[in-house]
Amino acid sequence: MLKNVLLVLVAFIGGLIGAWVFQEFLSDELSVQKTDNYSLIQDLPTSQLTNLTHSNGASESQINPVPDSFVDASENSTSSVVFIKNFSGTDSRRYSVFDYFFGQGIGQQTVSTGSGVIFSADGYIITNNHVIDKAETIEVIHKKRTYKASLIGSDANTDIAVLKIEAENLKAIEIGSSRSLKIGEWVLAVGNPFNLTSTVTAGIVSAKERQINIMGGEFPLESFIQTDAPINPGNSGGALVNTKGELVGINTAILSRTGSYTGYGFAVPVDIATKIANDLIRFGEVQKAIPGVEVSVITPERAEEMEIETLDGVIVSHIIRNGAAEKSGIKVNDVIVQVDGNAISGKGSFEEALSYYYPGDKISIGYLRGGKKSSVELTLQNLLGGTGVIKRSFYSSPLLGAKLETINAIEMDRFGIPYGIKLSSMTRGYLRDLGFGEGFILTSLNDEPAKDPEVVGKFLEDFSGQLRVEGLTPGGRSFAQSYSVR
């Protein structure tokens, strides 16, 4: 019994001695080791810290964290965004689909406002077509200075316009890439909402290649970047930039019943906007390249009907006579799934892919026919059916109250006519008084073919007597009527 008590006592004393030794000699060494390890991590350069691995196996570089701030992006972009005023004269009632998207109604004031982005140091500015639509005078305000702007060109199909002011050494915005932009990336909307200049809001890219069916023009191109960065009336034409301050889109529209931001904003991708702007500056007209097809979306019902195993791609619904697609062997109901090796997810994707090319460019089209994949090379054409750069002829006449322009190859195919002069940009004038409206196509005057806009325009300006007009309504119905003209 005494022996057992002695053993317990010895063990207890040994434990006390061990604890004392640990406290006196070992604990400091271990605590220093912990501190040193922590210091090593804290002192690592940021470039090395981003390579540390998280417990879930994902590296820091694979994660898109909330930026510490958007200061650099704001400073790099705000000085390249301008304030635009559109003076539309005495007509204060301007109608546009964008009025309803922005909740403006139909009673807009004589002066409307928007935003623009400095495209070049010598004064070229990108904005939206609807910002300067029907303007008689355009002013650009930048850094408290006011400039009179001239309209270089506009494109209703993409809602892009280019202005020019007489200025030098402006800070042109840095151009990013919308094609490499990822869903979930942080973006900033820079503009002048509610006439509040140089306003910045932040959000993420919510979706790409959105089609919301608001574009005008003959060949509307919609492949919007959708963002939840707040965009409001006055932001139109302003910049959507990435966290570097690089331009990735031109803010264009919001979906709203109230007229203010409710969660959805849309921007024209910068890769499309800059191509359009460069065309307008260089040629005065967008050089649209067409493959000679019309396409439709693949719905689940259509896919089942055609026994298509994918909803990606577009269905060829019409082949233009003598067009590039017909010459290459593409047929109606072929399913286009690739353009130059790039996958096509839908109609917006298809139209955007084509928008980067010029007439005369050769591209590869991948398609499905009867479930089998094939590809073909074709040469893109211009709107007149050729392969070169074109400048479509037109004639503007205040007396006639219209712009007269030649019809394009698609319209020739659609209406089955070899030529014609279309009436556009109609205002109050001689032709409207006779009862003609926007989109009417003149095919002959007094039995003479209508081919040259300037010849037709000057003939109508000077003519008096009995005038016989033949043509087509915008819907394609034949028209013929005689007028007594003084």
C-alpha angles and dihedrals in degrees: 000000000000089000092057092049090052092051092052091047093050091049091050093049090047090054092052091050091049093051090049092051092049092049095047103039114014111034095068091051092053094045090052089052091054091048092048092051090050091047091052091057094043093050096049115113115255090247089061094042091060089062094057112114124238122223090257091058096251117125121229090245090062092058125080101216126189106272117248086240142337094231097115093046091049094047091048094052115027095073089056095056120086137196116241129202121196115202108196099182122232096334103095097171108085120171124205138147085237089063089067094043088054094039093239096133120205102296102080120163126252089257118054125177141209144146138270140191125232105240100180137016092244095063112276111144131191119214140145121288090229091056092064099027113139091001118160092185129017125199127191120202117200125167091346092306121117121216130185108235130209122211110241095182145312138212120208090190092070099017091239126138134176125217130187128211127184102248139115137214094022117163105255114206118251111251119230130182126268093188091063093043112117130215107254096033118133116251137176128219111215121190149094109286116183088000090297102138125222097010120168127199129175137217142125137273102267099183144340136221092032119172116200099164100237102119123109127201131083096283107028113200115202122174101135129184106232116212138173091214101122111261121182139174107301093035090090110119092017129122131279104197137181126235090278091057092250118146112252101160148002111242108237119157148004131206106233141143092196101047093246133089114290102169108292127086129167132206134187107243111254093232088062095040095052093048090052092046093049091050092050092049096045102035107013088236137064111260099222116192116207130192093206098251140104115214140196134203123264109244122188088249093051092046091054092046093051094037092240114164096205137054091205119099133030133275119237104237101172138016118212113230113255090002129138095263094051091050091050095051100251112151140200112279093026109137113228109212103162140034113195090338094309115124117244114217099177147326094299090051092049094049093046092050091054094044093074095061134082131221109277094033115130116225137177118237119201114201145166122234119178090346093303121114119231137163135209137184120232138175114237117233135212124242092271093054097257131106103235133089109277138200105199112221120239140164124214118204125182088192093056091038095226148081113243116208138168117258119245134237094266091053091047089054094043095052098030095236129128097218144356146154118244125209115226141158089037118195133166108302150101098310094047089049088056089054102257120141142196114302099019112146120217113210101170142004117203088346093304115123115252105227109130117059095206094048091048093045096051091044091056093044092055102032126110127170133045111351124191115197125193126182149105133285117234087263092056099255115147115248133192128166141149125228134191105228125191 
